[in-house]
Every structure is written in structure tokens, then in C-alpha cells.
Amino acid sequence: MIQTVQSIENLTLNLTQEIHVDAPLDVTFAALLEQLGPHNEVTEGTPMPMTIEPWPGGRWFRDLGNGNGHFWGHVQAIKRPTLLEISGPLFMSYPVVSNVQYRLSESNGGTLIQFRHAALGLIQEDHRKGVSSGWSSIHERVRKRAEASRSRQAAS
């Protein structure tokens, strides 16, 4: 019998990021939903459209058509435009549960997004190593989308 001992550090993941966006709260929140949903991309920029149902209990998933796809999580809490919280396995198809929190607040004429991804389970090392750059890539696209949207609104 092979027995491995896992420490709590090996079974947990805790990532926090702050994203400063030069756009109002409502514009930033809308950009966040768009980027996590239909405009989602993988780090290299390859489209990976997702569906996010923005209400409590709503699903976040990738629809591949014909009843195929990947379930990422449920909306655990939503309070527009200041909170989005999702729980589920996310991109990890093994025994794990994640909690993702986006807390948005007004800051210096724009929006501050405080992000946290906490996970518990059998987290694979490649996921542990790539999670920070993956979320950073998504957050940069959220920032750019919100700021571009704000610029279009100002030009109108």
C-alpha cells in the first residue's frame, strides 16, 4: 500500500490581486461579466466563450454544444455593481472546490477590484503555478474592456 501525506499547504490555494480600472463601478462590473462570459479567452488570446448566469445560483460554464461542456461554478453571491462571488471546481477537473470573490469599490475616480481565489482539494502543481498568470490575463482584459467602454461613452 502506498500512502502519501498531504500538508494543508499542499491542499490549499490562496491568491489575491488588486486591479485598478479607470472606469466607473457599473461599467467595470459589466465588463467583468462580459469578460468572464461570452468574451472570455485563454491566456494566449484564444477565444473560450463561457456562459455566466448573473443571479444567485446561476451557472458559470463552457457550452460546447450538443449537451457537452464544462461546469466551472455557481454564482454564490451577486450585488451589482460591488460584488460577484462564484464557488465550484472552476478549471480543475478533480476533487477541489474554489471560491472566487470580486469586490468592487470606487477609488480615485475609477474602480478598485479586489480579487480573491481560494481553493481546497487535490490541486495539481501545473494549475497552482499557472493560476496567477491566468487570472492576471483575465483581469487585464477586464480593465481594458471597461476603460474602452468608458471612452466610447465619453465620446458619445
PyMOL commands that set and color helices and strands:
alter all, ss='L'
color gray80, all
select helices_A, chain A and resi 8-11+25-36+125-155
alter helices_A, ss='H'
color red, helices_A
select strands_A, chain A and resi 12-21+51-52+59-65+68-79+83-88+96-107+110-121
alter strands_A, ss='S'
color yellow, strands_A
deselect
rebuild
show_as cartoon
